[in-house]
Amino acid sequence: MINYKIIEIFTSEEVRWKHKPLVAAVMEAVRKLKTASRCLVTRGSAGSYENGEISTSRVEVLSYRMPLKIEILIPENELPLLLPDLEAMVIDGIITVRDAAMVSHKTEKHLIPRHLNVKDVMTKEPKTVFPDTGIGDLVRLLLSADLTSVPVVNRENKPVGIITQTDLIKRAAMPIRLGLLGKFDDTSIREMIGSLEPKAASAIMSSPPLTIDEDDLLEHAVAVMLKKKIKRLLVINKERCMTGILSIYDVFQTITSRSPDIRNFHARVVVTNVRLVRDATFIDRGTVTGDTPIEEVIRIIDASPLQRVAVVNPDGTLAGIVFDHDLLGIFTERKNGLWEHVLGILTFTEIGRVYKAKVALQHKKIAAEIMRTDLVTISEDEPIESAVRLIAGKGIRYLPVLDAGARFRGMVSRDDLLRAGWSGDAPAPLSVE
């Protein structure tokens, strides 16, 4: 049996700590500790204080200094982590500590904190463009801000569309994805932008955009993104003006910062509804070996939406990964004009395939010569939250998954992990368009 302690704080509702209600400050301190603790706040109907003051809820003697009691149940060995902070925070009140013997401690794991609203998590004041913004300015904005999409708003700041990388490729004939375009020098970028058709944002945007109210629950927004298979939602207020943008990456950052790591206390707490990485749908399990010719690697990457391919050893263990931008080094020595150079790094056109195959044959390179070995990977037996933390912390789009023998099992994406970790029991969205 593990010993717990009960911290009791007797105070009043008017007490503040750093301009914040004491109750809110205490709960935030418990949350940040990410310990196996629970907190209960009760408000009394009447009370008295050591200075002789009396508080009551009677209408004729209405008081705004009603007594509060905050109880925190915490493992005994973690008491020193919290108690000193509480002693500093409770500037008006009494703190007591008493023993409690734990008989059973069970909890259900939820990937998304249920109390959060969209506005608590969204990226505020995102970059936007107007319908008449030219494509050149639009692409330069995306490159400078390291973005792959941008909302389109009217002069009243109401969203009318969104432009993604896919829109640029399909509707603006941009011959290369933004991640590769950003690796060109400034002169080449200017020349490539100048070659695009002179269209305005309104001509290539996806419209109408999906929006969600800033006061909706975060779990509602996640349900919508999973149902619609989209990576972001535009956030609006009651006046339908845009106040932010919510992406899967924002959700991951929230899970990382606000959800406890169950591994910190699973030895003494029975945690149910735990989802593992193996529960996710692995994508693109295709692999090559280290001696695979580069022309074959190019063909596989060109056919894959991931822009990468795993390189495995004969026993199936992961040796490395070849990314599409790793192929750039093969062609940088052969610059016979800008567009020939562009054709040398394209992964989306038939001409690019032919050109790259010819050059690759001359270089006689194999996958092992250009693959990356400094990889971030995860075991399929890890909790979903562990993968989320890696992706959020490293800015990874796809995470290689290994089994217990370090053999390659496939790739998981951000939305794969979110879907696998989603309980599916959230209520229907309140206001989504």
C-alpha positions in Angstrom: 0.0 0.0 0.0 1.4 3.4 -1.0 1.1 6.3 1.4 -0.6 9.5 0.2 -0.9 12.8 1.9 -3.8 15.2 1.9 -3.0 18.9 1.8 -5.8 21.1 3.0 -5.9 24.8 2.4 -8.4 27.0 4.3 -8.7 30.3 2.6 -11.3 32.7 0.9 -12.4 33.4 -2.6 -10.9 36.9 -2.6 -7.3 35.8 -2.0 -5.0 36.3 -5.0 -1.5 35.2 -6.0 0.3 37.3 -8.6 -3.0 38.9 -9.6 -4.6 35.5 -10.2 -7.3 33.9 -7.9 -5.5 31.6 -5.5 -7.6 28.6 -6.5 -6.5 29.0 -10.1 -2.9 29.4 -9.1 -2.9 26.3 -6.9 -4.6 24.1 -9.6 -2.0 25.4 -12.1 0.8 24.5 -9.8 -0.6 21.0 -9.3 -1.1 20.6 -13.1 2.5 21.6 -13.9 3.8 19.1 -11.4 2.3 16.4 -13.6 2.1 14.1 -10.6 -0.5 11.4 -9.7 -2.5 13.9 -7.7 -6.1 15.0 -7.5 -7.4 18.4 -6.4 -10.8 19.3 -5.0 -12.1 22.9 -4.3 -15.2 23.5 -2.2 -16.9 26.8 -1.5 -18.5 27.2 1.9 -21.9 28.8 2.5 -20.7 30.6 5.6 -17.6 31.0 7.7 -15.6 33.1 10.1 -12.0 34.3 10.2 -9.4 34.9 12.9 -9.9 38.7 12.6 -13.5 38.3 13.7 -15.0 38.8 10.3 -18.0 36.7 9.4 -19.0 35.6 5.8 -22.5 34.5 4.9 -24.6 33.8 1.8 -27.7 35.3 3.4 -29.2 37.9 1.0 -29.5 40.6 3.6 -25.9 40.3 4.6 -24.3 39.3 1.2 -20.6 38.6 1.4 -18.1 38.3 -1.4 -15.4 36.8 0.9 -16.8 33.3 1.1 -14.6 30.6 2.6 -12.9 28.1 0.3 -11.2 24.8 1.0 -8.7 23.3 -1.4 -7.8 19.7 -0.9 -4.9 18.0 -2.8 -4.4 14.3 -2.6 -0.7 13.6 -3.5 1.8 10.7 -3.1 3.9 11.1 0.0 7.2 11.1 -1.8 6.0 14.0 -4.0 4.9 16.2 -1.2 8.2 18.1 -1.0 7.8 19.0 -4.7 4.6 21.0 -4.1 4.4 22.1 -0.5 7.1 24.8 -0.5 5.3 26.5 -3.5 2.0 26.4 -1.7 3.5 27.9 1.4 4.6 30.9 -0.7 1.3 31.2 -2.6 -1.1 31.1 0.3 -0.6 34.6 1.7 -4.0 34.5 3.5 -5.1 31.1 4.8 -4.1 28.0 6.7 -2.3 24.9 5.3 -2.5 21.5 6.9 -1.2 18.1 5.9 -2.6 14.7 7.0 -2.0 11.0 6.2 -4.1 9.0 3.7 -3.6 5.4 2.9 -4.3 4.6 -0.8 -6.3 1.4 -1.4 -6.9 1.9 -5.1 -6.0 4.5 -7.6 -7.4 4.2 -11.2 -7.7 6.7 -14.0 -8.8 6.7 -17.6 -6.4 8.2 -20.0 -7.6 11.0 -22.4 -5.4 12.3 -25.1 -7.1 15.7 -25.3 -7.6 17.7 -22.0 -11.4 18.0 -21.9 -11.6 21.5 -20.4 -9.7 23.3 -23.1 -11.3 25.6 -25.6 -10.0 26.2 -29.1 -8.9 29.7 -28.2 -6.7 28.2 -25.4 -4.6 26.3 -28.0 -4.9 28.1 -31.4 -2.1 30.1 -33.0 -3.2 33.7 -32.6 -2.8 36.4 -35.2 -1.6 34.1 -38.0 -0.2 35.4 -41.3 -3.0 36.1 -43.8 -3.4 37.4 -47.4 -6.2 39.2 -49.2 -8.0 37.9 -52.2 -6.1 40.3 -54.5 -2.7 39.4 -53.1 -0.4 38.3 -56.0 1.0 34.8 -56.2 4.6 36.2 -55.9 3.9 38.0 -52.7 2.0 34.9 -51.4 4.9 32.5 -52.1 7.5 34.8 -50.6 5.3 35.1 -47.4 5.1 31.3 -47.1 8.8 30.9 -47.6 9.8 33.7 -45.2 7.5 32.4 -42.4 8.3 28.7 -43.1 4.6 28.0 -43.7 2.8 25.5 -46.1 -0.6 27.3 -46.0 -2.1 30.7 -45.5 -5.7 31.9 -44.8 -7.3 34.4 -47.2 -9.4 37.1 -45.5 -11.4 40.1 -46.7 -10.9 43.6 -45.5 -13.2 42.9 -42.5 -10.8 40.1 -41.5 -13.4 37.5 -42.2 -12.0 34.3 -43.8 -13.0 33.6 -47.4 -10.6 30.8 -48.3 -7.3 29.1 -47.6 -4.3 28.4 -49.8 -2.2 25.3 -49.2 0.9 23.9 -50.9 -1.4 21.5 -52.9 -3.4 24.5 -54.2 -0.1 26.1 -55.4 1.0 23.0 -57.2 -2.4 22.2 -58.8 -3.8 25.7 -59.5 -0.7 27.8 -59.9 1.5 25.3 -61.6 4.2 25.7 -59.0 6.6 22.9 -60.1 8.2 22.1 -56.8 7.0 21.9 -53.2 7.9 24.8 -50.8 10.3 22.7 -48.7 12.5 22.2 -51.7 12.0 25.6 -53.2 13.3 27.1 -50.0 16.7 25.4 -50.6 17.3 27.5 -53.7 19.4 30.7 -53.6 17.5 34.0 -53.7 18.1 34.6 -57.4 16.8 31.2 -58.4 13.7 31.7 -56.2 13.0 35.1 -57.8 13.3 33.6 -61.3 11.0 30.6 -60.4 8.4 32.9 -58.9 8.6 35.1 -61.9 7.8 32.2 -64.2 4.5 31.4 -62.5 1.2 32.6 -63.9 0.3 36.1 -62.6 -2.7 35.0 -60.6 -4.3 36.4 -57.5 -5.0 34.5 -54.3 -8.7 34.3 -55.0 -8.0 32.3 -58.2 -6.2 29.5 -56.5 -7.6 29.4 -52.9 -9.9 26.6 -51.6 -13.2 28.1 -50.7 -15.2 28.2 -48.5 -12.8 27.3 -45.7 -13.8 25.2 -42.7 -14.1 27.3 -39.6 -14.8 26.7 -35.9 -15.8 29.0 -33.1 -13.0 30.0 -30.7 -15.2 29.1 -27.7 -15.8 25.5 -28.9 -14.1 22.7 -27.0 -10.7 21.6 -28.4 -12.0 18.0 -28.5 -14.8 19.1 -30.9 -12.2 20.7 -33.2 -10.1 17.5 -33.2 -13.2 15.4 -34.0 -13.9 17.7 -37.0 -10.3 17.5 -38.3 -10.3 13.7 -38.1 -13.7 13.4 -39.7 -12.9 15.8 -42.6 -9.3 14.6 -42.9 -7.9 18.1 -42.7 -4.8 19.4 -40.9 -6.1 22.8 -39.8 -9.2 24.9 -39.0 -9.7 28.6 -39.3 -10.9 30.0 -36.0 -13.6 32.8 -35.8 -15.3 34.7 -33.1 -19.0 35.6 -32.7 -18.7 38.3 -35.3 -17.2 35.8 -37.7 -13.9 37.6 -37.8 -10.8 35.4 -37.8 -8.9 35.2 -34.5 -6.6 32.3 -35.1 -5.8 29.1 -36.8 -5.8 25.6 -35.2 -3.5 22.9 -36.7 -2.7 19.4 -35.7 0.7 20.6 -34.6 -1.0 23.1 -32.2 -2.9 20.1 -30.7 0.3 18.1 -30.3 2.0 21.0 -28.5 -1.0 21.1 -26.1 -0.8 17.4 -25.4 2.9 17.7 -24.7 2.6 20.7 -22.4 -0.7 20.0 -20.6 -1.1 16.2 -20.4 0.8 14.2 -17.7 3.3 11.6 -18.8 1.6 8.4 -17.6 5.0 6.8 -17.3 5.8 9.0 -14.4 3.2 7.3 -12.2 2.0 4.1 -13.9 3.7 1.9 -11.2 1.2 3.0 -8.6 -1.8 4.0 -10.7 -3.9 1.8 -12.9 -4.3 3.7 -16.2 -6.9 2.5 -18.6 -7.6 3.4 -22.2 -3.9 3.6 -23.0 -3.2 3.6 -26.8 0.1 2.5 -28.1 2.0 3.4 -31.3 1.2 0.0 -32.6 -2.5 1.0 -32.7 -1.8 3.6 -35.3 -2.1 2.9 -39.0 1.4 2.6 -40.4 1.8 4.1 -43.8 4.2 3.4 -46.7 6.0 0.4 -45.5 8.0 0.3 -48.7 11.8 0.0 -48.2 15.0 -0.3 -50.1 18.4 -1.8 -49.3 21.6 0.1 -49.0 22.8 -1.1 -52.4 19.6 0.0 -54.2 20.6 2.3 -57.2 19.6 5.9 -56.9 17.4 5.8 -60.0 15.3 3.2 -58.2 15.2 5.3 -55.0 14.1 8.3 -57.1 11.3 6.3 -58.6 10.0 5.2 -55.2 10.2 8.6 -53.6 8.5 10.2 -56.6 5.6 7.8 -56.2 5.4 8.3 -52.4 3.5 11.2 -50.7 6.0 11.1 -47.9 9.0 12.3 -50.0 11.2 9.8 -48.3 12.0 6.0 -48.3 13.5 3.8 -45.5 16.7 1.9 -46.0 16.9 -1.4 -44.2 19.6 -4.0 -43.5 19.2 -7.6 -44.6 17.7 -8.5 -41.2 15.0 -5.8 -41.5 16.6 -3.3 -39.0 16.5 0.3 -40.0 19.8 1.6 -41.5 18.7 5.1 -42.6 16.3 7.2 -44.6 16.7 8.9 -47.9 14.7 12.2 -48.1 13.9 13.9 -51.4 16.0 17.0 -50.5 19.0 14.6 -49.9 18.9 14.1 -53.7 19.6 17.7 -54.3 23.3 17.1 -53.8 23.5 14.7 -56.7 22.4 17.4 -59.2 24.0 20.6 -57.9 27.1 20.0 -59.8 25.2 20.0 -63.2 23.8 23.6 -63.6 23.1 24.2 -67.3 20.6 27.0 -66.6 18.0 27.4 -64.0 15.3 25.2 -65.5 17.6 22.3 -66.2 18.6 22.5 -62.5 14.9 22.6 -61.5 14.2 19.6 -63.6 17.0 17.8 -61.8 15.3 18.1 -58.4 11.6 17.7 -59.3 9.7 14.8 -57.8 6.4 15.5 -59.5 6.9 15.5 -63.2 7.6 12.8 -65.9 10.5 15.0 -67.3 12.0 15.2 -63.9 12.1 11.4 -63.6 13.8 10.9 -66.9 16.3 13.6 -66.3 17.2 12.4 -62.8 17.6 8.8 -64.0 20.1 9.8 -66.6 22.2 11.9 -64.3 22.0 9.3 -61.5 23.3 6.6 -63.8 26.4 8.7 -64.5 27.0 9.2 -60.8 26.6 5.5 -60.0 25.4 6.2 -56.5 23.5 3.9 -54.2 21.1 4.5 -51.3 23.7 3.9 -48.6 25.8 6.8 -49.9 23.2 9.5 -49.4 20.9 8.1 -46.7 20.6 9.8 -43.3 21.5 7.8 -40.2 20.9 10.4 -37.4 17.2 9.4 -37.1 14.5 9.9 -34.5 12.6 6.7 -34.1 10.1 5.2 -31.7 9.1 1.7 -30.6 5.7 0.4 -31.5 5.2 -0.5 -27.8 5.5 3.1 -26.6 2.3 5.1 -25.6 0.9 7.4 -28.3 1.8 10.4 -26.1 5.5 9.5 -26.4 5.3 9.7 -30.2 3.4 13.0 -29.9 6.1 14.5 -27.7 8.8 13.5 -30.2 6.9 15.0 -33.1 6.1 18.2 -31.3 9.6 18.6 -29.9 11.5 17.8 -33.0 9.1 19.2 -35.6 8.8 15.8 -37.4 6.1 15.1 -39.9 6.6 11.3 -40.1 8.1 9.1 -37.5 9.7 5.8 -38.2 8.4 2.9 -36.0 10.5 0.0 -34.9 9.6 -3.3 -33.3 11.3 -4.8 -30.2 14.1 -6.1 -32.5 14.7 -2.6 -34.1 13.1 -3.9 -37.3 11.4 -1.2 -39.4 7.6 -1.4 -39.1 6.6 1.7 -41.1 5.9 5.4 -40.7 3.3 7.2 -38.7 2.1 10.7 -39.4 0.7 13.3 -37.1 -2.9 12.6 -38.0 -2.3 8.8 -37.7 -1.2 9.3 -34.1 -4.0 11.7 -33.3 -6.6 9.3 -34.8 -5.1 6.3 -32.9 -5.1 8.2 -29.6 -8.6 9.6 -30.0 -11.2 7.9 -27.8 -14.0 8.7 -30.1 -16.5 9.4 -27.3 -16.5 13.2 -27.7 -19.9 14.9 -28.3 -20.7 16.3 -31.8 -19.2 19.7 -32.7 -21.1 22.7 -31.6 -20.5 25.2 -34.5 -18.5 24.0 -37.5 -19.0 25.2 -41.0 
